[in-house]
Amino acid sequence: MNTNKTYLEKLKLEAANTIENLLSAEDIETWRINYLGRKGKISEFFQSFKDMKSEERNELGSLANNVKKFLEELYDSKTKSLNKSDIQESDFFDYSLPGTPNSAGSIHPTNQMMQEICIAFNKLGFNIYEGPEIESEKYAFDKLNIPTNHPARDIWDTIWVKDVGDIKSLVLRPHTSPMQIRIMENNEPPIRVVIPGKCYRYEATDNTHEWHFHQIEGLVIDKNINFSNMKSTLFEFARIIFGEETKARFRCDFFPFVEPGAEMSINFKENTWLELMGAGMVHPKVLNNVGLDPNIYSGFAFGLGIERAAMIKYGINNIRDFYANDYQFLKQFK
């Protein structure tokens, strides 16, 4: 019996020392067959029980089962260790593979277009101003020569805000034109400014219309400003933004705060004319409203949608893409 106990101890030690140095799955499997297989050393030991007495068989059976359990644990531990090493080597430490690129954010295409437009006008001598998004009816309509019965004041076009204090009839500005009045009230001519900002209108959304959008307003006031000055300034702006080969045309249009008014269209590719902005000479009543003598001063104003300019330049068909937060769309402008 002591000989059998010694054999089990030696077998346990031998198996532990042998498996420690194995490095391949094939070698570990050979080790398993040699010690734990149907014809392995543990199985051979159990087969020798038939010649033992009952008391000796019970004692050695318990010891042999413990040794078998120990060897099975050794095998499982070694197999898991080998699998983990393979995963680390192939998936995480393969230095021949290229690194994963870091994804960096970028400026939103609306803001990119706004910056391009502001820089273009700044090159032409314009200063850049900003204004409030909540305006009084006085600045949004009255001083811009928009009559009380004009459709733009209707609920279907303008988003009205609850009255605050002594200020009545507040609106979310439907255009950036109110800043024309504020600037002329607080600055002596000559004036040459552009005003970018967000606007709001109560209207249905479709491919070319959104209830909120960005606009940039321009204003020039000085002595002896005429329609030719306006045309040459806006044409030069179009060439800066859309390229040297850009063509421009002006057709009559109506806006309450300018007279005469015009619509400017451009043609910069595929021989297609696309409307870019509205413009015109500042109405004499608007000049009177801010205390400027229309017999001395004249000027022109213009306004264009920033998203519309981007749609024309980059061939975007749906204005809603600017607000959908679609990464596939936005990453094109990095």
C-alpha positions in Angstrom: 0.0 0.0 0.0 2.8 2.4 0.8 4.3 1.7 -2.6 1.0 2.6 -4.3 0.8 5.9 -2.3 4.3 6.7 -3.3 3.5 6.0 -6.9 0.5 8.4 -6.8 2.7 11.2 -5.2 5.4 10.7 -7.8 2.7 10.6 -10.6 1.2 13.9 -9.3 4.6 15.6 -9.1 5.7 14.3 -12.5 2.5 15.5 -14.2 2.8 19.0 -12.6 6.4 19.4 -13.7 5.8 18.2 -17.2 2.8 20.4 -18.0 4.5 23.5 -16.7 6.8 23.7 -19.7 4.4 22.9 -22.4 3.7 25.7 -24.9 1.5 24.3 -27.6 -2.1 22.9 -27.7 -0.8 19.7 -29.3 1.7 19.1 -26.5 -1.0 19.7 -23.9 -3.4 17.3 -25.5 -0.7 14.7 -25.6 -0.1 15.3 -21.9 -3.8 14.8 -21.2 -4.0 11.5 -23.1 -0.8 10.3 -21.3 -2.2 11.0 -17.8 -6.0 11.3 -18.1 -6.9 9.3 -21.2 -8.6 5.9 -21.4 -5.2 4.2 -21.5 -3.5 6.9 -19.4 -1.5 6.4 -16.2 -4.5 7.2 -13.9 -6.7 4.7 -15.7 -4.0 2.0 -15.5 -3.8 2.6 -11.8 -7.5 2.2 -11.3 -7.4 -1.1 -13.3 -4.9 -2.5 -10.7 -7.6 -2.3 -8.0 -9.0 -5.7 -8.9 -6.1 -7.4 -7.2 -6.3 -5.3 -4.0 -8.2 -6.0 -0.8 -11.4 -4.1 -0.1 -9.9 -1.9 2.7 -6.9 -1.0 0.6 -9.0 -0.3 -2.5 -11.2 2.2 -0.6 -8.2 4.2 0.7 -6.3 4.2 -2.5 -9.5 5.0 -4.5 -9.9 8.2 -2.6 -6.3 9.2 -3.1 -6.4 8.4 -6.8 -9.6 10.4 -7.3 -7.9 13.4 -5.6 -4.9 13.0 -7.9 -7.1 12.7 -11.0 -9.0 15.9 -9.9 -5.7 17.7 -9.4 -4.5 16.7 -12.9 -7.8 17.8 -14.5 -7.5 21.2 -12.8 -3.9 21.5 -14.1 -5.1 20.7 -17.6 -8.0 23.2 -17.5 -5.8 25.9 -16.1 -3.0 25.3 -18.7 -5.6 25.3 -21.6 -7.1 28.6 -20.5 -3.7 30.2 -20.0 -2.7 29.1 -23.5 -5.9 30.4 -25.1 -5.6 33.8 -23.4 -2.0 34.1 -24.6 -3.1 33.4 -28.2 -5.8 36.0 -28.0 -3.4 38.7 -26.7 -0.8 37.9 -29.3 -3.2 37.8 -32.3 -5.8 40.5 -31.4 -4.0 43.0 -29.2 -0.3 42.8 -29.7 0.1 42.3 -33.4 2.4 45.2 -34.0 2.3 44.7 -37.8 -1.3 46.0 -37.9 -1.9 49.8 -38.4 -3.2 51.7 -35.5 -6.8 52.7 -35.0 -7.3 56.3 -36.2 -8.7 58.8 -33.7 -12.0 60.3 -34.9 -11.9 64.1 -34.5 -14.9 66.5 -34.6 -15.2 69.4 -37.0 -17.1 72.6 -37.5 -20.7 72.2 -38.5 -21.3 72.9 -42.3 -23.7 75.7 -41.4 -21.0 77.4 -39.3 -18.3 76.7 -41.9 -20.5 78.5 -44.5 -21.2 81.3 -42.1 -17.5 81.8 -41.5 -16.7 81.7 -45.3 -19.4 84.4 -45.9 -18.2 86.6 -43.1 -14.6 86.4 -44.2 -15.6 87.2 -47.8 -17.4 90.4 -46.7 -14.7 91.3 -44.3 -12.3 91.3 -47.2 -14.7 93.7 -48.9 -14.5 96.1 -46.0 -17.5 95.0 -43.9 -17.6 94.8 -40.2 -19.4 91.9 -38.5 -22.2 92.4 -35.9 -24.6 90.1 -34.0 -28.0 90.8 -32.6 -30.7 89.4 -30.3 -32.9 86.5 -31.4 -35.9 87.8 -29.6 -37.0 91.2 -31.1 -39.8 93.7 -30.5 -42.4 94.2 -33.1 -41.0 97.8 -33.5 -37.7 96.6 -34.8 -38.8 93.4 -36.5 -41.6 95.2 -38.5 -42.5 98.8 -37.8 -39.2 100.6 -38.4 -38.6 98.3 -41.5 -41.6 99.8 -43.2 -43.6 96.6 -42.9 -47.2 97.7 -42.6 -49.5 96.3 -39.9 -51.6 94.4 -42.4 -48.6 92.7 -44.0 -48.8 88.9 -44.2 -45.4 88.5 -42.5 -47.0 89.6 -39.2 -49.6 86.9 -39.3 -49.3 83.9 -37.0 -48.5 81.6 -39.9 -45.2 83.4 -40.6 -44.0 84.8 -37.3 -43.5 83.1 -33.9 -44.9 85.4 -31.3 -43.5 85.4 -27.8 -45.4 86.2 -24.6 -45.2 89.9 -23.6 -42.5 90.8 -21.1 -42.9 93.8 -18.8 -43.5 97.0 -20.7 -42.3 95.5 -24.0 -45.3 94.3 -25.9 -45.5 92.0 -28.9 -42.1 90.2 -28.8 -41.2 87.8 -31.6 -38.6 85.3 -32.4 -36.9 87.3 -35.2 -38.1 86.1 -38.6 -35.1 87.7 -40.3 -31.8 89.5 -39.3 -33.0 92.8 -40.8 -33.9 94.4 -37.3 -30.2 94.8 -36.8 -30.2 97.3 -39.7 -32.3 99.6 -37.6 -30.3 99.1 -34.4 -27.0 99.8 -36.2 -28.2 102.9 -38.0 -29.7 104.2 -34.7 -26.4 103.8 -32.9 -23.8 104.6 -35.6 -23.1 107.5 -37.9 -22.5 106.8 -41.6 -20.5 105.6 -43.3 -21.8 102.1 -42.3 -20.7 98.8 -43.9 -21.8 95.8 -41.9 -23.0 92.2 -42.1 -25.0 90.5 -39.4 -25.2 86.7 -39.2 -27.7 85.0 -37.0 -30.4 82.4 -36.4 -34.0 83.1 -37.6 -37.4 81.5 -36.9 -40.6 81.2 -39.0 -43.8 79.5 -38.3 -44.0 77.4 -41.5 -44.1 73.8 -42.8 -40.8 72.0 -43.2 -39.8 70.6 -46.6 -36.7 70.1 -48.7 -36.0 73.9 -49.0 -37.8 75.3 -45.9 -37.2 74.9 -42.1 -38.9 76.6 -39.2 -35.4 77.7 -38.0 -32.5 78.6 -40.2 -29.5 80.9 -40.4 -29.4 84.2 -42.3 -26.8 86.9 -42.9 -27.9 90.5 -43.4 -25.8 93.2 -45.0 -26.1 97.0 -44.9 -24.2 99.8 -46.6 -25.1 103.5 -45.8 -23.1 106.5 -47.1 -23.4 109.4 -49.4 -23.8 108.7 -53.1 -24.4 105.0 -52.8 -26.2 103.7 -55.8 -27.6 100.5 -57.4 -24.3 99.9 -59.3 -22.4 99.8 -56.1 -24.7 97.1 -54.8 -24.4 95.0 -57.9 -20.6 95.2 -58.0 -20.2 94.4 -54.3 -22.5 91.4 -54.4 -21.1 90.1 -57.6 -17.6 90.2 -56.2 -18.8 88.4 -53.1 -20.3 85.6 -55.3 -17.0 85.2 -57.1 -15.1 84.9 -53.7 -17.5 82.2 -52.4 -18.3 80.3 -55.6 -15.3 80.8 -57.8 -13.9 83.3 -60.4 -16.1 81.9 -63.2 -19.4 82.7 -61.4 -22.0 84.7 -63.2 -24.7 86.8 -61.6 -27.9 88.4 -62.6 -30.4 90.7 -60.9 -34.2 90.7 -61.5 -36.8 92.9 -60.0 -38.3 91.8 -56.6 -40.2 93.4 -53.8 -39.3 93.9 -50.1 -40.9 96.5 -47.9 -37.7 97.9 -46.6 -35.9 98.5 -50.0 -36.8 100.4 -53.1 -36.0 99.3 -55.8 -35.7 95.6 -54.7 -34.0 92.8 -56.6 -33.4 89.1 -56.5 -29.8 88.0 -57.2 -29.2 84.6 -58.9 -25.9 83.0 -59.7 -24.7 80.5 -62.3 -21.4 78.8 -61.3 -21.8 75.3 -62.7 -23.9 73.2 -65.2 -25.4 76.4 -66.7 -28.1 76.6 -64.0 -29.3 79.8 -62.5 -30.0 79.5 -58.7 -31.5 82.3 -56.5 -29.0 83.3 -53.9 -30.3 86.4 -52.1 -32.7 89.3 -52.0 -31.3 92.9 -52.1 -32.2 96.5 -52.9 -31.7 100.1 -52.1 -32.7 101.1 -48.5 -36.2 102.6 -48.5 -36.3 106.4 -47.7 -38.9 105.7 -45.0 -36.4 103.3 -43.3 -33.8 106.1 -43.3 -36.3 108.5 -41.9 -37.2 106.0 -39.1 -33.7 106.1 -37.8 -33.2 109.8 -38.2 -31.1 109.9 -41.4 -31.9 112.3 -44.2 -32.6 110.3 -47.4 -31.7 113.4 -49.4 -28.1 113.1 -48.0 -27.6 109.5 -47.4 -28.4 106.4 -49.4 -27.5 102.8 -49.2 -28.3 99.2 -50.0 -29.2 96.1 -48.0 -29.2 92.4 -48.7 -29.9 89.1 -47.0 -29.2 85.5 -47.8 -29.8 82.1 -46.2 -26.6 80.5 -45.0 -28.0 77.0 -45.4 -29.2 77.9 -48.9 -25.7 79.2 -49.9 -24.2 75.9 -48.7 -26.9 73.9 -50.6 -26.0 75.7 -53.8 -22.2 75.4 -53.3 -22.1 71.8 -52.2 -25.1 70.4 -54.1 -27.2 69.5 -51.0 -30.8 68.8 -51.9 -32.5 68.8 -48.5 -32.1 71.6 -45.9 -33.2 69.2 -43.2 -29.8 67.4 -43.5 -28.2 70.3 -41.6 -30.3 69.5 -38.5 -30.5 65.7 -38.7 -27.2 65.1 -36.8 -26.4 62.4 -39.4 -22.7 61.5 -39.1 -22.5 60.3 -42.6 -23.6 63.7 -43.8 -21.5 65.8 -41.4 -18.2 64.0 -41.9 -18.1 65.1 -45.6 -17.3 68.6 -44.3 -14.2 67.8 -42.2 
